[in-house]
Amino acid sequence: MLESDLCITIWVKGGKSIYEVLNAGKDKAYHLKRLGDAVHLEFMSEGGKVAPMKIDIDLRMAARLNKNDGDARAYVLGNGRKTGHEYLYAYDSLTAKVLATHTDGKYNAVSTPDYLEHGLIDKERKIVVHHNHPNNAPPSISDVMSVSSYSGIDAAFIHGHDGSFYKIQPLQRGNIEKATKAMSKAAKIASRTSEFASLSDLEYAWLIGVSRVSALSKAGFIKLTSNVVMSENIKKMTELMTVAAIQSIK
Ligand SMILES: [Zn+2]
């Protein structure tokens, strides 16, 4: 298992992560020329042609955001493991300012404070929200829906107390709800087949939760980063749900 605090998010001007930029052109080879206030990257296409691309990266901001993610994880997991309750930590990824640290003292829910909600509905904002799941459950339907409906959310992190984590970033905000409904329908039909019949309700709910975000990612509706190992059952369910998600917008 990878530790989530080993993941570094580097922000490129224009709000894209360097990971997105690197994958956007399908170019496998690139050279890191210089590290400093700006990084120069050259991309080499598979045909052997070099397509240079200059990206300026604010490394100090990247370091601050990375520290925020570490602080957020320590806050929600540290407090969560002590009390068994859910905690929320939110920050603004454009300024690195911490916006909220909050708990309702409940083991299976944490609300969004009103003062944070104002920012979350503002599409000009890029807010990152972390929360913990004391029972290690994968992202819930409402976790996925909040990423879809809050236009000011840039990313949501869900941390299980067992060290599992999921990072969800919306890519096609307008289609996530439709796809999720279609996937739930497909999962319901699949639950009646012999393949999944031996699973308990809890196991099935867990399978659906992981497969939901995995399929949304495969279908291109969200970007998912996670350290959770995909079992054969998850792979099968992800396949079914991916087809349903893609068909939902045709
Ligand atoms: Zn949650």
Boltz pocket constraint, residues with backbone or C-beta under 6 A from the ligand:
constraints:
  - pocket:
      binder: B
      contacts: [[A, 131], [A, 132], [A, 133], [A, 138], [A, 139], [A, 140], [A, 143], [A, 158]]
      max_distance: 6.0
